[in-house]
Amino acid sequence: FAALVLPSKSETLGGVLIEAMALGIPVIASDVDGLPEVVKDGETSTLVSSADPRDYASAILRVLNDAALSVRLGHSAKAWAKQFDSRRITRSIEQCYEALPTNGVRAH
């Protein structure tokens, strides 16, 4: 089994996490900044709320030594990552713009 570990002290979005999840790789990441918005602790990943390397080691060993947990996190992560697909996000933004009132102004 494999896992991606991202022990960041600061991280806005964590694009590498999305890429790993899209491949079905379980993620172990810091519980900082925007990362809890990208990954869901216990569902698609394991979040570590301390900077203590022993806490990371414990989380890593838990994921790598528990095959059922690793497989479950990987499957859930892969499904969750689909919402971050660039085509899907682009279409959502387009729909927001299309829903705006034009007040009689037309695009050329």
C-alpha positions as CSV (number, residue, x, y, z in Angstrom):
1,F,0.0,0.0,0.0
2,A,1.0,3.6,-0.5
3,A,0.0,7.0,0.8
4,L,0.7,10.6,0.2
5,V,1.9,12.5,3.2
6,L,1.8,16.3,3.2
7,P,3.0,17.6,6.6
8,S,2.6,21.3,5.6
9,K,2.7,24.1,8.1
10,S,0.7,26.3,5.7
11,E,-1.1,25.2,2.6
12,T,-3.9,27.0,0.7
13,L,-5.5,24.3,-1.5
14,G,-3.1,21.4,-1.7
15,G,-3.4,20.6,-5.5
16,V,-1.1,17.6,-4.9
17,L,-3.6,16.1,-2.6
18,I,-6.3,16.4,-5.2
19,E,-4.0,14.7,-7.7
20,A,-3.3,11.8,-5.3
21,M,-6.9,11.4,-4.4
22,A,-7.9,11.3,-8.1
23,L,-5.6,8.3,-8.4
24,G,-7.2,6.6,-5.3
25,I,-4.1,7.2,-3.1
26,P,-4.9,7.7,0.6
27,V,-3.8,11.0,1.9
28,I,-2.3,12.0,5.3
29,A,-2.1,15.7,5.7
30,S,-1.8,18.6,8.1
31,D,-5.0,20.0,9.5
32,V,-4.1,23.5,8.4
33,D,-5.5,26.3,6.3
34,G,-7.5,25.1,3.4
35,L,-6.6,21.4,3.6
36,P,-9.7,20.4,5.6
37,E,-11.8,21.8,2.8
38,V,-10.0,19.5,0.2
39,V,-9.9,16.3,2.2
40,K,-12.3,14.9,4.7
41,D,-10.7,13.4,7.8
42,G,-11.7,9.8,8.3
43,E,-13.5,9.7,5.0
44,T,-11.0,10.4,2.2
45,S,-7.9,11.0,4.3
46,T,-6.3,11.3,7.7
47,L,-5.7,14.8,9.0
48,V,-3.0,15.3,11.6
49,S,-3.6,18.3,13.9
50,S,-0.1,18.5,15.5
51,A,3.3,19.2,14.1
52,D,4.8,16.3,16.2
53,P,6.5,13.8,13.8
54,R,5.3,11.0,16.1
55,D,1.7,11.8,15.3
56,Y,2.5,11.7,11.6
57,A,4.3,8.4,12.1
58,S,1.3,7.0,13.9
59,A,-1.1,8.1,11.1
60,I,1.2,6.7,8.4
61,L,1.5,3.3,10.1
62,R,-2.3,3.2,10.8
63,V,-3.0,3.7,7.0
64,L,-0.2,1.5,5.7
65,N,-0.9,-1.4,8.2
66,D,-4.7,-1.5,7.8
67,A,-5.4,-2.7,4.3
68,A,-9.2,-2.2,4.7
69,L,-8.7,1.4,5.9
70,S,-6.3,2.1,3.1
71,V,-8.6,0.7,0.4
72,R,-11.7,2.5,1.9
73,L,-9.8,5.9,2.0
74,G,-8.5,5.4,-1.5
75,H,-11.9,4.6,-3.0
76,S,-13.6,7.5,-1.2
77,A,-10.8,9.9,-2.1
78,K,-11.1,9.0,-5.8
79,A,-14.8,9.7,-5.8
80,W,-14.4,12.9,-3.8
81,A,-11.7,14.2,-6.1
82,K,-14.1,14.2,-9.1
83,Q,-15.6,17.5,-7.8
84,F,-12.3,19.2,-8.3
85,D,-12.1,18.4,-12.1
86,S,-11.3,21.5,-14.0
87,R,-14.0,21.0,-16.6
88,R,-16.6,20.7,-13.9
89,I,-15.4,23.8,-12.1
90,T,-15.3,25.8,-15.3
91,R,-18.9,24.7,-16.1
92,S,-20.0,25.8,-12.6
93,I,-18.4,29.2,-13.0
94,E,-20.0,29.6,-16.4
95,Q,-23.4,28.7,-14.9
96,C,-22.9,31.4,-12.3
97,Y,-22.2,34.0,-14.9
98,E,-25.2,32.8,-17.0
99,A,-27.5,33.2,-14.1
100,L,-26.5,36.9,-13.5
101,P,-29.0,39.5,-14.5
102,T,-27.9,41.4,-17.6
103,N,-29.9,44.5,-17.1
104,G,-30.4,44.8,-20.8
105,V,-26.6,44.6,-21.6
106,R,-25.7,42.0,-24.2
107,A,-22.3,40.5,-24.8
108,H,-20.8,40.9,-28.3
